[in-house]
Amino acid sequence: MLKEVGASGQISLGKKYAGQLFDLQTRADGTIVLQPMQVVPAPLAVQEERPSYASEPPNTWAAQHAADIDQYNAWAEQREPYAQRVRRWRAEQKT
């Protein structure tokens, strides 16, 4: 069967193959092979284990670092926002 590649780079195989997955292999000699494929989900035992931090309650890290967080928040409250510092710097450059 002869098929033509359209302007968008697509080939229509017909409704018989609609919704199927194909493995496309391009060989060194320019030959293209479409192999019908089926996706099989991996069994649960093969999937990755959850990272250790995911088993901790959500606020554990925050509770352990409460002092550091408070110190940062106090420092940030005393600082002028970056956008305001840039605007002030630009205004100073014009004068």
Salt bridges, closest charged atoms under 4 A:
GLU80 OE1 - ARG88 NH2 2.68
GLU92 OE2 - ARG88 NH1 3.65
